Amino acid sequence: MLQQLRELEVGENLIFPAEKRGTVRSMCTMFGFEWDKTFSSKINRKDRTITVTRIR
């Protein structure tokens, strides 16, 4: 997951299973700061997924 987030370009997104929500959001916060990147996340309750998008 970490490598996928690091290689994400602005406007691209990744989809993870809902069970990874806490880990993914934590990585986006911690490593986003370290890498000077900004991510947003959106939960899809129906599909039980979380979509992470790099916005900066």
SULWOLIN-V792638 format. One record per residue. N is the residue number from 1. D_LAST is the distance of its C-alpha to the last C-alpha in Angstrom with 2 decimals. Layout:
N/D_LAST  N/D_LAST
This chain:
1/18.41  2/16.87  3/17.00  4/15.53  5/12.40  6/12.22  7/12.67  8/10.23  9/8.45  10/5.70  11/8.12  12/10.40  13/12.03  14/14.78  15/17.83  16/19.87  17/23.24  18/23.54  19/25.41  20/22.31  21/20.48  22/21.11  23/20.27  24/16.99  25/15.76  26/17.12  27/15.43  28/11.94  29/12.91  30/14.84  31/13.13  32/9.53  33/11.20  34/13.18  35/10.68  36/8.28  37/5.45  38/4.88  39/7.04  40/9.56  41/13.07  42/16.04  43/19.63  44/22.17  45/25.53  46/27.61  47/26.23  48/25.56  49/22.05  50/18.57  51/15.63  52/12.26  53/9.25  54/5.83  55/3.83  56/0.00
